[in-house]
Amino acid sequence: GKIMHERAGKRHLLEHKSSRVTRRLSQESSAKSTVTMTAKRMLGLK
């Protein structure tokens, strides 16, 4: 499968952010290629 990560910006100061933004930030997204290569190396997959 894909290497996934959480989106940044949902740890604190959520009161002034719109519900739409916080919902979007809740969704996981696939990691970029450089991060994916590093993560796979750490997991022993490559």
Buried (B, 14 or more C-beta within 10 A) or exposed (E): EEBEBEEEEBEEEEEEEEEEEEEBBEEEEEBEEEEBBEBEEEEEEE
